[in-house]
Amino acid sequence: MKHSPTIPKAQNEKGAELIKECLLSLQEQNFKEAKEHIIKAEKIYRKYNTLKQTSICLSIRGLIEYMLDKNNMQYALSLLEDGHHMADMSGESTAKLFYEFCCGSIDYCENNKDVALLHYQNARSYAMKSDGFALLGYITARINQLQSGVDFSYPI
């Protein structure tokens, strides 16, 4: 079993709320606001050295950086890779779910729909184990859209 640092409940709840606000901002395509929320959440989680939550923040930040400036792909991928590494170290399904979801979203934007589908399918598998942010329905809808050839403007 992996050691997980203790984070005060109030701080963990604040970080989780910021992640939820970030996800809502992403859905509204307000990427600057989403970035503000995720950076605040990441600061909370880094302070307590929490692998799972920091991993989630890094994966989401990678997606946001890409959505803000598609020419920023290298930076976005480096954040995603850091998030992936931390997700593996944590062994947490939720962290792996966010990594796969964010990769799938970027691949979709890059018109790599087959690769996006694989990432979304992996994300769905992790979401079936643990889905504290209620992403399963959303991921399943994306999979169905990709499999049926229906286009969607933004992957978020």
C-alpha positions in Angstrom: 0.0 0.0 0.0 1.3 3.4 -0.9 1.8 6.0 1.8 -0.5 9.0 1.4 0.3 12.2 3.2 -2.4 13.5 5.5 -4.2 16.6 4.3 -6.6 18.5 6.6 -10.2 17.7 5.6 -11.1 21.4 5.1 -8.1 21.8 2.7 -8.9 18.7 0.8 -12.5 19.8 0.4 -11.4 23.3 -0.7 -9.1 21.7 -3.3 -11.8 19.3 -4.6 -14.3 22.3 -4.8 -11.7 24.2 -6.9 -11.3 21.2 -9.2 -15.1 21.1 -9.7 -15.2 24.8 -10.4 -12.4 24.3 -12.9 -14.3 21.5 -14.7 -17.4 23.8 -14.9 -15.3 26.6 -16.3 -13.9 24.1 -18.9 -17.4 23.1 -19.9 -18.2 26.8 -20.4 -15.0 27.1 -22.4 -13.7 29.7 -20.0 -10.1 28.5 -20.0 -8.5 31.4 -18.2 -10.9 31.0 -15.3 -10.4 27.2 -15.3 -6.6 27.8 -15.1 -7.0 30.1 -12.1 -9.1 27.5 -10.3 -6.7 24.6 -11.0 -3.6 26.5 -10.0 -5.2 27.3 -6.7 -6.1 23.7 -6.2 -2.6 22.6 -7.1 -1.1 24.9 -4.6 -3.2 23.4 -1.8 -2.3 19.9 -2.8 1.4 20.6 -3.3 1.6 22.1 0.1 0.6 18.7 1.6 2.5 16.5 -1.0 -0.5 14.7 -2.2 0.3 12.6 -5.2 -3.2 11.8 -6.4 -4.6 15.3 -6.2 -1.5 17.0 -7.5 -1.5 14.5 -10.4 -5.2 15.4 -11.2 -4.3 19.1 -11.2 -1.3 18.6 -13.5 -3.3 16.6 -16.0 -6.0 19.2 -16.1 -3.5 22.0 -16.4 -2.0 20.2 -19.4 -5.4 20.2 -21.1 -6.0 23.9 -20.2 -2.6 25.0 -21.5 -3.3 23.3 -24.7 -6.8 24.8 -25.0 -5.5 28.3 -24.3 -2.8 28.0 -27.0 -2.5 25.0 -29.2 1.0 26.0 -30.1 1.9 25.3 -26.5 1.8 21.5 -27.1 5.2 20.8 -25.6 4.4 22.5 -22.3 0.9 20.9 -22.2 2.4 17.4 -22.8 5.1 17.9 -20.1 2.4 18.7 -17.6 0.4 15.7 -18.6 3.5 13.5 -18.4 4.2 14.8 -14.9 0.6 14.1 -14.0 0.9 10.6 -15.5 4.0 9.8 -13.5 2.4 11.0 -10.3 -0.8 9.0 -11.1 1.3 5.9 -11.5 3.2 6.5 -8.2 -0.1 7.1 -6.3 -1.8 4.0 -7.8 -5.1 5.9 -7.6 -7.7 5.3 -10.3 -9.1 8.8 -10.1 -5.6 10.3 -11.0 -5.3 7.9 -13.9 -8.8 8.7 -15.0 -8.0 12.4 -15.3 -4.8 11.7 -17.2 -6.6 9.5 -19.7 -9.5 11.9 -20.1 -7.2 14.9 -20.7 -5.1 13.0 -23.2 -8.2 11.9 -25.0 -9.4 15.5 -25.2 -6.2 16.8 -26.6 -6.0 13.9 -29.1 -9.5 14.7 -30.2 -8.6 18.3 -30.8 -5.6 17.1 -32.8 -8.0 15.0 -35.0 -6.4 11.8 -33.6 -9.9 10.4 -33.0 -8.8 6.7 -32.8 -6.2 7.5 -30.1 -8.7 9.8 -28.4 -11.2 6.9 -28.3 -8.6 4.7 -26.7 -7.9 7.3 -24.0 -11.6 7.8 -23.3 -12.1 4.0 -23.0 -9.2 3.8 -20.5 -10.7 6.8 -18.6 -14.1 5.0 -18.5 -12.4 1.9 -17.1 -10.9 3.9 -14.3 -14.1 5.8 -13.7 -15.9 2.5 -13.2 -13.5 1.9 -10.2 -13.6 5.4 -8.8 -15.5 8.5 -10.1 -15.5 11.1 -7.3 -16.0 13.9 -9.9 -18.9 12.2 -11.8 -17.2 12.0 -15.2 -18.4 8.6 -16.2 -21.5 9.7 -18.0 -19.6 12.4 -19.8 -16.9 10.0 -20.9 -19.4 7.5 -22.1 -21.1 10.1 -24.2 -17.8 11.1 -25.8 -17.1 7.4 -26.6 -20.5 7.0 -28.1 -20.0 10.2 -30.2 -16.6 9.0 -31.5 -17.9 5.5 -32.3 -20.9 6.8 -34.2 -18.9 9.5 -36.0 -20.8 12.4 -34.5 -18.6 15.5 -34.3 -18.4 17.7 -31.2 -16.8 21.1 -31.3 -14.9 21.0 -28.0 -13.8 17.8 -26.2 -14.8 19.2 -22.8 
